[in-house]
Amino acid sequence: EHNNVTLEMVRDSLIRQEDTIVYSLIERARFPLNPPTYDPSYASIPGFSGSLLEFFVKQTEAVQAKAGRYDNPEEHPFFPDNLPPSLVPHYKYPEVLHPAAMSININKLIWDMYFNKLLPSFVSPGDDGNYALTAARDLECLQAISRRIHHGKFVAEVKFRDERKDYEPAIRAQDRFTLTNLLTFTNVEEAVKKRVAKKAMTFGQEVKLGDDGDKGKYKVDPAIVSGLYADWVIPLTKEVEIDYLLRRLD
Ligand SMILES: C=C(O[C@@H]1C=C(C(=O)O)C=C[C@H]1O)C(=O)O
């Protein structure tokens, strides 16, 4: 069926995406919170009502949609309504997923998590005026986290193909509990949490010639990165896996 994507290949992609997520958090942490970025009454952009952040994200997604970004089944916009169509020739991506995958987009949840829980936990309070850069860095974080979480579709597809006999009855019964047990690998989850903390230590250290003065001081707290994965990235990836599996036999 379709092509030979393996669980190992999908997991390798998730591991590589950790680098992008950790780096994007480090880049955002260069700036303080910068509250006006999120304040709808600050921007007062002619013809637009909303925050500078929303303006930035909607405009950027419109450009990226025209350039073909969302033709890729791995990409999910935060504001899918009223996106312009792609203006470039359609690339024929491998058809790995069941068509029901197209209807799954949990970016609203990811957006709320990022701004309400994650962001205040890893940036310093304060305002340095760099609101456009702040919005750009936020979008990088959101896109990296969203791509990782929605990769749950591919994870679920390969797990389903590997153990079809076990998954099919649970899907027919629409049994979330059994599906969760089938797709959960606690050892993999533990390794992910440890590895992202290690990446935060490695990528977030001050690199100096000569004596290593600042040992133990990181640009983003490794515990916050592993907490992000434990509390949000892994549970939401599993949520996408389950949403996908529930529709896999439609
Ligand atoms: C992504 C996978 O599925 C589940 C979710 C995981 C994650 O989000 O990192 C890890 C293990 C599984 O419980 C996987 O098996 O690799």
PDBQT file of the ligand as one rigid body, heavy atoms in Angstrom, charges set to zero:
ROOT
HETATM    1  C1  LIG A 301       5.653   9.409  18.277  1.00  0.00    +0.000 C 
HETATM    2  C2  LIG A 301       5.431   8.190  18.739  1.00  0.00    +0.000 C 
HETATM    3  O1  LIG A 301       4.236   7.829  19.387  1.00  0.00    +0.000 OA
HETATM    4  C3  LIG A 301       3.958   8.083  20.751  1.00  0.00    +0.000 C 
HETATM    5  C4  LIG A 301       4.297   9.465  21.054  1.00  0.00    +0.000 C 
HETATM    6  C5  LIG A 301       5.574   9.766  21.287  1.00  0.00    +0.000 C 
HETATM    7  C6  LIG A 301       6.077  11.157  21.117  1.00  0.00    +0.000 C 
HETATM    8  O2  LIG A 301       5.274  12.078  20.935  1.00  0.00    +0.000 OA
HETATM    9  O3  LIG A 301       7.291  11.366  21.137  1.00  0.00    +0.000 OA
HETATM   10  C7  LIG A 301       6.435   8.729  21.646  1.00  0.00    +0.000 C 
HETATM   11  C8  LIG A 301       6.026   7.431  21.765  1.00  0.00    +0.000 C 
HETATM   12  C9  LIG A 301       4.648   7.054  21.623  1.00  0.00    +0.000 C 
HETATM   13  O4  LIG A 301       4.084   6.903  22.885  1.00  0.00    +0.000 OA
HETATM   14  C10 LIG A 301       6.421   7.107  18.545  1.00  0.00    +0.000 C 
HETATM   15  O5  LIG A 301       6.119   5.956  18.840  1.00  0.00    +0.000 OA
HETATM   16  O6  LIG A 301       7.537   7.423  18.077  1.00  0.00    +0.000 OA
ENDROOT
TORSDOF 0
